């Protein structure tokens, strides 16, 4: 009647052991660290950089507690903050010979102090939110007027291209305030242009203006198109910020829209505010230019260019292979015409490559340029922080149409992936400025953790004492189940790498208070059966079975409320909801399965059970 199969006992023991194992990393805390990542898309952090970092630290007599290379950065764990700041300066000097044009980003950070054997089995601590860990908070304002201006400039180019392709004469195209103005000398040309523009550029509302030989066609962007453009600008900026922040190695950053034109960025654990601002401001854009083949083939000209005497209209660059070349300043095509960038492979050489897709206007421009420049070299440049770098400079073999372009040449698979990612969302669709900046110190976060930890412990202790005093032995079983519930909840949050915030700690305390309800229902049901004269063994069995339905009903209704908070809430509300929903699941398992396992082990093997301790008196 009150005996479980062996496999259930084994399951409970394994669950408790795993819960303890995955909860353990949260007790080791965090140590100050320095993180090194690439400051340029085409520069990678590898073992040679790791060797330079270790050598620099050794020469400066700095003893780190750990140095390791992960997928995209080097992390150096240190003993204290003083050593951390010194190590940052040493590493920065060793890796960045030119401080004005750094090759690597060296930033302060925090790392878990968990031992290596726990990391090896993926037993990692929970991420802590800004209010617990400390870090920086930014509120950024997106310049929507600039986004609209940028869209109008693009439409000016589109209108010019469409009218030229169809041989429609005009007297000039310009942007005036928030309008696009096309001037004509005759009504017939204006009528044809109106028809063409209306067909190919549906985002514009067109109106006739002027008279005589000063005819004008005034175009303004439709309100729905303005709204769509602003939403796109905001989404692209948020995606760009995500890509930029990845370089800081921030665990669970918060990047979300606030209102119609603002973005909130929270970076837990980041101590270097200046470095964070620098990273947020970085962008990358694509430019396609023609190579000055004649000048590049002249040895004397190249020697002079290397010495700083660059011919007028050209810029001096060095390819990845180390070969110098002169690139014309005139930009043929920019990344604004790029609609997609995906990593792949060259069909002929099977080398890693990046496949680009251009919009209709970009495809037409690229087709015209490649048709007129067969046999010449075209340079594809990646521009970051105002500085360009030649990714590749292939020879144009034939006209390239269809808007499909390939970048290849001495590129690894990882570099192709990174370059494609950077080009997809590497540039801001509209400028942003920081309108609010706050720094939460680690000491304040530590105090929040202490207070939250104490509130949870005090609440747990009060519950346990009450339940033990009121239900005797069964109170001990309930308190032990409550311990298991807390263990399972922390382990799940750690295993899922959830972010814990102050609302999350409140949800843990609430979960403990709610979890005891199930045990109270069970214990009261057992006492009721005993009052009715049922034997102790039958009372225990009936108590658990008859309370089960009520427990499930109450937890399901609470779960529905938690899921509603999770779906419709945001920020701290979602953090509360995640912990709340997980706590409901762990409380059901612990209050029913774990507690009954202990009861069955204690009383289930007794054939003639006469008394059970479940209150101030023993019932029989």
N, C-alpha and C positions, 0 to 999 in steps of 0.2 A: 504493500500500500504506500509506504513512505520510503521507497528505495529507488534510486536512480540506477540506470545501467552504468557500467564502468566508464564508457566513452564520454558521458556527460561530465563526470568528475574530472576526467582527463582534460576535457575542453575548458572547464572552468580554471583549472590549474594553469594550463598553457596560456589562457587569456590573461590571467593575473600576472604571470611571469612576463609576457610580452608587454603588458601595460606598464609594468615597472621598468622594463628595459627601455621603452620608448619615451617614458617620462623622465628618465635619468638625465638626459642631456640638458634639460632645463635648469638643473641645479649647478651647472659649471660656470654659468655667467658668460660674459664677453670680455675680450681683451682688445686693447688698442692695436691698430694695424695700419699698414700703408699698402695701398693698391696701385699697381702700375698697369695701365692699359694704353692702347694705341691712340694717338691723337690724329692719325690720318687713316683713311679707309684702305689705302694700299700698303700700309705698314703693319706687320703682324708682330705679336708678342710670342717669342719662341724660346727654346732652350738657350740660345746664345744671349738673349736679353736677360734670362734668368742668371746665367753665369756672370754677366756684368753687374747685376744687382748684388749678388753674393760677394763678388770681389770688392765692390764699393763699400759694403757694410764691414767686410773684414778689414779693409785698409783704415776705416774710421773707428775700428775697435768697438763695433756695435754687435752685440750678441742677440740675434732674434730667437724667439722661442719656436719659430717655425717659418719656413719659406717654401711655397709650393706654387706650381703652375697649373691653372685650370684652363678651360677652353679658350678664354679670351683675355686673361689677365694674370698678373703675378701678385700674390698676396703675401705680405710679410707680417707675421704676428710678433708683437713686442711686449716687453714686460710692463711698461708704464707709459704715461703720456709724454713725459719728458724725452724719453728715448724715441718715442714715436715721431715727435716733431723734428728731432735731430736726424733720424733716419730718412724722413721725407726730404729734408734739405740735401742730404748726402746723395740720395738716389736721383734727385732732380738734377743736381750738378753733373752726375756721372752720365746720365742718359740724354740730357738736353744741352748740347753745347751752345745753342743759340736760344736764349730764354724768350726772345720775341717770336720765334718760330719753333715751338717745342714739337718734338717727334713723339713724345709719350706724355700721357696724363698721369701725374703722380698725386694721389689724393689720400687724405686721411679717412679712415673707416674703422669699423668695429667688426671683429670676427668672434665666432663661438670658440670657447676654450675647451670644448669637448675633446676627449682623447681620440686618437686615431682609430682605435678599434670600434668605437661607436659610429664614427663617420663611415667606416668601411661597410657597415650593415645598414647604412642610411638612417641611423637613429640620430635625428637632428633636432635642435630646439625649435620651439615655436618662433615665428617672426613676431616681433614686438612693434606696435604702432608708434607713431610720433610721440604720443602722450606718455608712453612708457619708456621708450628707448632714447628719446631726445633726437634732435635732427633739425632740419630746416623746413620752413613753410613759405611758399611763394604764391602770390595771387597775380596772375598775368592778364593784361588787357590786350585783346586782339584788335588791331587797327582795321576795322571793317571798311573804312573809307579807302584805305590803301588796297584792300582786296578788290573793291569795286573798280578802282582806278586801273589795277592790273588787268582785270577782266576787260575793261573798255579798250585798253591798249591792244590786247590780243584780238578783240573784235575789229579794231582799225586795220590790223594786218590781214585778217580774214576777208574783210570787205575789199581791200585793195587787191588781194590775190584773186578773188572771184570776179571782180570787174575786169582785171587784166586778162584772165583766162578767156573771157567772153568778148574781149575787144570793145568794151563799153567805155567811151571817153568821159572823163570827169576833169574838173578844174582843181581838184585837191581834196584830200580827206584829212580830217583833224579831229582831235578830242577837245571839246569846249565844255568845261565844268563836268557835269555828269552826262553829257550828251555826245553823240558821235555825229559829226556834220560832214556831208559829202556835197561838194559844189559842182554845179553843171551850168553849161551855157545854152542848153536847149531842153525843152520839155520832153522830147522823145527819149533822149538818153536818160533823163531822170525816171521816166516811166519804166523803161527796161531795167534800170538798176533797182528800182523799187521791187519789181517782180523777182529778180535774181536774189536780192538780199532777203526778201521775205521767204523765199523757198529754201535757201541754204542756211540762213541764220534766224531761226524762229524765236530766239530769245529777245529779239529787238522789236520795239514798236516804232513804226515809221510814220513821219508826218511831213507833208510838203510845206515849204516856206520860201520866201523871197519872190521876186518878180523880175521880168525882163531877162537880162543876161546874168542876173545874180540869183539864179535858182539854187535852192538848197533842199537836201533831203536830210532831215534831222531824226536820228535814231536814239531811242532811250531803252535801257534794259527793263524788261517787264518786271513788276513787283515779285511775281513768283520765281522768276529767274534770279533776282537779287537775293531773295531768301535762300534759294538753293545754293547759290554761290557762297553766301556767308556760312551756311551749314557745312559746305565742302571745305571751306577755308579752316573752320574750327576743327573739323575732324582730321584734316591733314596735319594741322599744327599739333594736335594731341598725339597723332601717330609719330610725328617727327620727334616730339619730346620723349616718347617711349623709347625710341631708338637711341636718342642721345643719352638718356639716363642709364641705359644698359651698360654704358662704359664705366659708370661709377660703381657698378656692382651692388646697387641698392636692392635689398630684399623687400619685395612687395611695396614698391612706391605707389602713392596715390596720385593719379593724374585724371582729373574729371572736370567736366564742363560745369560752370556755375553761371547761370543766367544765359543771356543770348550771346555774349561776347567776352566771357572771362573763363580762365582755366585755373584750377587749383592744383598745385604741385606740392606734395609732401614727400620728403625724402628721409625716412627714419634711419638713424645711425650715421648720417653724413655730418661730419664735424667741420669740414672745410667749405664754408659758405661761398667764398670767392671762387673756388674751383667749380662748385655746383653751378654758379651763375655763368661761368665761362662755358661749361658744357651745354647748358640750356640755350645759350646764344649761338652755338655752332650750327651751321647748315652746310649742305653739299649740293652743288648743282652741276649739271652736265653742260658742256659747251663743245660744239663741233666747229673746227676751224680748218682752213687749208694750210698745208706746210709750204713754206717758201723754198721750193726744191732747188731753184737756181742758186740762191744764197747759201743754202745748206750744203751744196756740192762744192762750194768754193772754200778751200782750206784756210786761206788768209782771212776771209770774212768770218769764218767760224772761230778762228783764233782770237780775232778782235772782239767778237761777240762774247766769248768766254771771259775776256778781260773787262767786259762791261760796255764795249762800244757796239751796241746792237743797232742794226740798220733801222731806219725810220719805217714805222708801220709793222715791225716784227717784234716778237718776244723770244727770249732764249730759254730753252728747256732741255732737260736731259731725260731720255727714255729710260725705261726699266733696265734695258740691256746695258745702259751706261753710255749709249751713243748720243751726242748732242744734236740738236736740230733747231731750226728757226721756224716759228709758227706765226702766221699772220694774225694781227690783232683783230681783224674783222671777224665777227662771229657769224657763222653760217646758220647755226641752229642752236637753240638752248633747250634745257631740260623741261621748260614749260610745255613743249610739244610732246613730251614723253607721257604715254598713257600706261605703260607697263614695262617692267624689267624682270626677267626671270633667268635664273642660272640654268645652264645646260652644257652641251658639248658641240664642238665644231664637227660637222658631218664628214669632213674630209680628213682632218688630222686627229680627231677624237680628243683634242685638248679641251680643257675647261673653257667655257665662254659665257658671256651674258647676252641674252637675246632681248632686244629692245623693240617696243611697238610704238610707233608715232601716230599722232592724230592725223586727220585728213589734210590739214594745212601743212603740217610737218612732213608728211609723206610726199606731198607735191614739191615742196622746197627741196627735199633730199633727192628726189628723182631728177629734178632739173640740175642740181649741182653735180650729181654723179654722172649725168649724161654729158655735161660740159667739161668734166675734169677727168676723163678716162686716162689712166697712165700716171696720174698725179697722186700725191700722198695726202691723206686727210687725217688730221689729228683729233682724237677724242680726249678731251680734258675733263678732269674732275676738279672743281673749284671748291676749296674749303677755306673759310676765314680770309677770303680775298686772295688766296694763293692757289695757283693752278699746278696741276701735275698731269703729265701725259700718261694716260692709261695704255693707249696703243695708237700707232700711226700707220695704218695699213695703206697699201697702194690700191687705188680704185681700178678694178679690172673691167667692170662693165657697169651699165646703168642699173641702179637699184631702185625698184619700185615696190609698191604694196605696203610701204610703211614698216617693213621688218628689217632691222639692222642688227648686226652681230658685233660684239666687242670680244676680241680674243687676243692671245699673245702672251706667253710666259705667265699664265695665270693658274694658280692652284684651284681645286674645287672649293676650298674654304674661301679663298679670295673672290671667286665668282659669286658665291652665295652672299658674302658681305657687301660686295659692290652692287649687286642687284637690290639688296635690301636698302642700301643707302640711297640709291637712285630712285627707288619706288617712293620713298618718303623722306628724302634727304633735305628738301628745301621747305622753308616755311611758305605757306600759301599767302600769308599776310604777316606784316611785322607785329611783334609783341613787345610790350614793355612791362617791367615788374612794377606794380602799383602798391604791393604790400609784401613785406618780408619779415618773417619772425624766426627766431632761433630758440629752440627748446633745449636747454642744457641737459647733459646726461645726469647731473645731480638731481634735477627736478624729476626726470624720468625714473630714477632710482627710488626717489621718495614716493612717487605714485605706485611703483611696484610694491614697495614695503607696505604702504597703507592698504593696497588691494589684497596683498597676501595676508596681512593681519586680519582684515575684515573677513576673509574667507575662512581662516583658521579659527577665529573666535566664533563665527557662525556655526562652523562644523562642530566645534567642541561643545557649544551650548546644545545643539541638536542631539549629539551623541549622549551627553550626560542626561538630558531629559528622557530620551528613549530608553536608556539603560535603567534609570530609576523607576520609570513607569512600567516597563515590561520585563524587567529582570533578565533572565537568560535569553529570551527572544529579543530583548532590547540589544543585547550584545551582538546577536546575529544581524539585527538591523543596522547597527553601527558599523559592523564589518562590511556589510553590503554597501553602505554609504561610502566607506573608504575605497572599496572596489570601484564604485561609480565614479568617484573623483579621479582615480587612477586611470580608468578607461577613457574618461573625457579628455584629460591632459594628453594621454598617449595618442588619441585620435587627432587632436589638434596639432600635435607635433608631427604625426605621420602625414597628415594632409598639408603640412606647412602653412597652416592658417595664420592670419595675423591677429594677435591678441591686443586689444585696446582696453581702456578703462571700462567702456560699456560691456566688453567681453568678460571682464572680471566680475562685473555686476551680474551678468548672465550665469556665471559659474556659481556665485553665491545663491542666486535664485533657484538654479537647478537643484542644488543640494537641499534647499528648503522644500521644493516640490517633490523631490525623489523620496523623501521620508513618508510622504502621504501614502504611497503604495504599501509600505511596510505597516503603517498604522491601520490601513484597511484590512490587511491580512491578519494582523495580530488581534484586532477587534473581532473579526469574523471567527477566529479560533476561540476566543473567549466566549463569544455568543453560543457557539456549538457546545462548549463545555458546560455553560449554564443550563443548557437544555438537556444535559445528562448524557451526551454522546461521549464515547470512550476517547481518551487522549489521541490515540493513533488516528481514529476516524475524524476527530475534530481538526487535527493538523491537515489531513488530506482535504477535508471539506473547506477549511479556511482558505487554502491556496486556490482550490478550483473555483469556488464561488466568488472570490474576490477578483479573479482574473479578468472577467468580463468588464467589471467596473473600472479596473485599472486601465485596460485597453481603451475604453470609451473616453475616459478623462484625458488620457495622454494623446489620443488622436485629435480631439477637439483643440487641445493646446498646441499640437503640432500644426494644425491648420492655421491657427493664428500666427505661429512662428514662420510658416511658409509665406503667408501674406506679407509679413514684415520683410522677409528675404527678397520677395519678388518686387514689391513696390517701394521698399525703403532704399536709402542710399547712405553711404558713409558709415558713421557710428551705428546707425540703426541696423544696417546689414550685418555689421560685426556682432552686434547683440544677437541677431536672429540666427546666425550660423552656430554660435555657441549654444544657444537655447535649443535649437533643433537636434544637434548632436547630443546634448544633455538628456533630452527626452528618450532617445534611443538607448543610451547607456543606462539610464535609470530603470527602464523596463527590464533589461537583461539582468542588472544587478539585484533589483528588488525581488524578482521572481525566481530566476535560475540560481544566482549565487547564494541568496539567503536560504532558499529551500535545500540547496546542496549541503549547507552547514547543518540545517535542521535534520535532514535525513541521515547525515553521518552521526549526529548526536543521538537521535531517538529512533531512527528507522530500524536499527538492528535488534531492538528490544521487543521480544515477543509479548511480554506482559508488562506494558507500560502503564503504571498506575498514576503517576503525577508528572506534570510539566510545569516549569517555572515561567509563568507568563503574567506577572503582576505582583501585587503586594502579597498575595497568597498563592500557594500551589494548588492547581486544580486537578481533580481526579474524576 
